[in-house]
């Protein structure tokens, strides 16, 4: 299996807004902007589930 062709996946439980690569993944995953995710994290904390709920989008 060629691991270079696989997209990096964000950590599932917490969102680290200081990690640029993880933020790119979260933006794609949540279909939200970096600013929206940062605002949600500042409101509800780094829990991915809480951020999903705050943004109003469900994980697919």
N, C-alpha and C positions, 0 to 999 in steps of 0.2 A: 504494500500500500504506500502510495506517495503522500507523505505527510505535508509536503510543501504546498500541495494544492488545497488542503483543508483550511477553511477560515478559522482564525483564532476565536475561541468562545469565551465570553465573559464569565467570571466567577458567578455562580448561580445565586448565592444567598445575599451577598452584599455588593454594593456599588461603590467603587473607589474612584471618586471624581478627580483624584490626583494622577491616575494612570491614564494617559492619553490613548493608548491602544484599547484599553478596556472601555473607555468612554465611546470610542468609535463603534465598538461592538454593541454597546448598550443603546446608542442612538439608532442603529439599524434595527436592533431587536425590538425596541419599544416604539419605533417610528416617532421619535421625539427629537427635538433639538438638544444640544448640549445645555443651553440655558434652561430649558424646561426641566431637564433631569437634575441639574444643579439646584434649581429652585425647589423641586420636590424633595431632594435629599436634605436640604436645609430645613424643610418643613417637617418631614416625617422621619428623618434619619436614613442610614445607608441600607436598610433592609430592602431587597429587591421587590418583595411582595408588597410592602407598604408604598414603595415608589410607583409600582404598576397601578396600584389602586388610586393613588394621588393623581397620577397622570390621566387615569380614566381609560386605560387600554388594558386589554387582557393578553396574557402570554399565549402564544400560539404554538 
